[in-house]
Amino acid sequence: TNFYGAMDDLQIYGNALSAADVNALYGGWSGSTSCIISKWTFNNGSTSDEIGFDHGNIGVTSAPTLTTDRFGNTNQAYYFDGVDDFIDFDGSHIDVADFSISFWVKTATHNYKTILQKWATSNGGFAIEDYPNVRSSVYTNNSSIARSISISAFSTGNWHHIVLTNQFNNSSSLYI
């Protein structure tokens, strides 16, 4: 099911960030270039990977619309209608072993939808959902849930920073 709300500043890291790193990200730290894999700010509608590791562009599918970001800047985030808007990217560079996903999200209502997910049949995947508590699941290569976390729902109408960290065969953490 498709997400209903706005998303901004999607970043993918090749390691499980620490709680201190997540706190620094919330404060504006852009992350160490030694562990960041991909970054999309969506500024002015750009879907290019700004890190430059040649992970390509996000494929804009079914036309989510540009909207105002969390700082009040127009055309700096994407709004998804919850019906048929979504974006797709080549997630082949994301290893579901050790990773972190960081992004900002704003919803108008809790809508029992998937906010962000990645599937790779050979090595599992993950999903971050709004059901109405925010929950994340990390899946094994046979689609079994390896770990699932649920935290209290966030308030609607406000921007929230969400970070999922995963350490292979160890633990996952979800921060809001």
N, C-alpha and C positions, 0 to 999 in steps of 0.2 A: 504494500500500500504506500502511496506517495505522501510525502511530507507537506504539511500546510503551515507555512510560516516563512521567515527570512533567515538566511545563512550568510555568514561573513568570515573571512580569514581562515580558510581551511589549511592546516599544516599537518604533515605526516613526518614522523621521526622514526629512525631505524633502531631505536632503543626504548626501553621503558623509562620514561622520565621520572625523576624523584618528586616527592611532594614539594620540595623547595623549588625545583624547576617549574612545576605547574604554577606555583604561586608567582614566580618571576614572569611567566608567560602572561598571567592575568594582569600584571603590572606593566606590560609592554615589551618585555624581553622577546626578541625574535628567535632565540634559540641558537645554539652553537651550530655553525655550518658543518661541523664534523659529524653530526648525527641527524640533521634535518635532510629528509629525502625529497620532499615536494612542498611547495607553498603556492597557494592561490588566494590572492586578496580580493579578486573580482573587481578591482578598481576600474572604473569606466567600462565595465563589461568584459574586461580581459579574462580569458580562461586559460592563459598561458601559465605554465609552471615557471615561477619566478626564480627558482633556485638555479636553473640552468643545467641540471644533470640529465637533460634530454629525456625527461619522462613525458613529454608531450603536453598537449592541451587537454583540458576537460572538454568532452563532447557535450555541447548544449543541446539537449533533446527536449522536444515539446515546449520550448520557449518559456522557461521561467523569466520573469520580468525583473529588470533592474529596479532597485529601491534604495532608500536611504540607509546608510550604515549606522552603527551604534554611536558614532561621533556627530551624526547629523549631516554627513556629506551625501549628496545625491549621487545616484548611479554607482555606488560603491559596494553593493551587496545584491544578492538575488532573492526574489520572493517566489515561493512555490505555492500553487493554488490548491494542492491537496487532491487534485483530480488526475491530471496527466502530466504535470511538470516534474521533470527530474533532470539531473545532470549525470553523465557517465564519464568515467575515465578509465584508462588502461591501468588496472591495479596490479599488473604482473610484477611491478617493482616492489610491491609491499609484501614482505614476508610476515606471515601471521605468528612467527615465533616471538621475537622481541620487537615491540613497536609502541608508538603513541600516536593518537589522533587528537588534534586540538582544533576547535572551531567555536564560533559564536553563533547563537541561535535566538530567535525571537518568535514566539507563537502567539496567536490571538486566542486560542483555546487549546485545551488538551484534546487531542484528536485520535488517539490510538493508532498512530502511524509510525512507520520507520523513518527516522531522521537521516541516518547514514548507514550504509552497509557495504561490505566487500565479500565476495565469494570467489573462491578458487577451488575447483573440485579436487585438485591434487593435494592441497595443503590446508584446507579449512577456510575459515573466514570469521567475520564478526558482524554484529549489528548493534546499533544504538537506537533505542525506540522510546516513544512517548506514550505510555500505556496505563494510566495517566502518570504514574510514577516513571521517572526516567530510569530505564534499565539498559544494561548492555549484556551481550552474550558473546562468548568466544567459542567457536565450533571447531571440532576436529575434522580431519579429512573424510570421515564417514558421516558427517553432518550431526554428530552427537554433540550436545552442549558440554564443553569442558569446564566452563565457568560462567556463572551468571550473577550479576549484581543489580540490585534495585535500590534507588534512593528516592527520597521524597520528591514529589512534583515541584517544579519551579513555578514561579508566578508567571502568568500570561501577560503579554503586553510589554515586557521588558527584555532587554538583551541579557543573555546568560552565556558564560564561558563553560564549555564542556570539554573535558579531556578524558580519554580512555587510555590507560597504559596496560601493557601486557608483557609479562615475563613468561616465556615458554616453560611449560611443566612446573610453574611455580605459582604465580598469582596474577590477578588483574585488579586494577583500581579504577574507579569512576569518580571524577571530580566535577562539581558544578559550583 
